[in-house]
Structure formats: structure tokens, C-alpha cells
Amino acid sequence: MSTKDELRQVEADLDRLRAENREVRAQIGDMGATDQVEISAIISQADEQVELIAELERRRDGLIRRLEEESGREGAR
């Protein structure tokens, strides 16, 4: 897989995870007074998604740097 393809995949994963995280957090607001254990589990799930999003953002930034380096090397030839 090329760096550009990998970057596109990471971007797609980020978009999907961000949308899922918004849905999960909206679900919490829609629940009203319900089981606190269930709400805690959903919040925990949303927090784990945020950590994964941050990890993917770091991966994306690394791929962007790699692409810039690759294009810099090609330009020097």
C-alpha cells in the first residue's frame, strides 16, 4: 500500500470514528434518567474512541510528513 493510499485510509477511519463518537455522545444526551452503569459504559466507550482518534491523528500526521519528505527527495533528483 502506498503512503497516499494509507493516508486516505486513515482519513476515512478518522471520519468514521468521529461520526460514531458524535452519535454515541448524542445517545447519552437522549437517554435521560436511566441506568447510571449503562451511561458510564457508554461514556467510557466514547472516551476510548477519542483516544483512538488521537492515535489515528498522530498516524495521519506522520504519513503527511513522510509524503512531504518523499516529494522533497523526488524534487532534489
For each residue, the residues with C-beta under 8 A, 3 or more apart:
1: 5 6 9
2: 5 6
3: 6 7 63 66 67 70
4: 7 8 67
5: 1 2 8 9
6: 1 2 3 9 10 63
7: 3 4 10 11 60 63 64 67
8: 4 5 11 12
9: 1 5 6 12 13
10: 6 7 13 14 56 59 60 63
11: 7 8 14 15 60
12: 8 9 15 16
13: 9 10 16 17 56
14: 10 11 17 18 53 56 57 60
15: 11 12 18 19
16: 12 13 19 20
17: 13 14 20 21 49 52 53 56
18: 14 15 21 22 53
19: 15 16 22 23
20: 16 17 23 24 49
21: 17 18 24 25 46 49 50 53
22: 18 19 25 26
23: 19 20 26 27
24: 20 21 27 28 42 45 46 49
25: 21 22 28 29 46
26: 22 23 29 30
27: 23 24 30 31 42
28: 24 25 31 39 42 43 46
29: 25 26
30: 26 27
31: 27 28 34 38 39 42
32:
33:
34: 31 38 39
35: 38 39
36: 39 40
37: 40 41
38: 31 34 35 41 42
39: 28 31 34 35 36 42 43
40: 36 37 43 44
41: 37 38 44 45
42: 24 27 28 31 38 39 45 46
43: 28 39 40 46 47
44: 40 41 47 48
45: 24 41 42 48 49
46: 21 24 25 28 42 43 49 50
47: 43 44 50 51
48: 44 45 51 52
49: 17 20 21 24 45 46 52 53
50: 21 46 47 53 54
51: 47 48 54 55
52: 17 48 49 55 56
53: 14 17 18 21 49 50 56 57
54: 50 51 57 58
55: 51 52 58 59
56: 10 13 14 17 52 53 59 60
57: 14 53 54 60 61
58: 54 55 61 62
59: 10 55 56 62 63
60: 7 10 11 14 56 57 63 64
61: 57 58 64 65
62: 58 59 65 66
63: 3 6 7 10 59 60 66 67
64: 7 60 61 67 68
65: 61 62 68 69
66: 3 62 63 69 70
67: 3 4 7 63 64 70 71
68: 64 65 71 72
69: 65 66 72 73
70: 3 66 67 73 74
71: 67 68 74 75
72: 68 69 75 76
73: 69 70 76 77
74: 70 71 77
75: 71 72
76: 72 73
77: 73 74
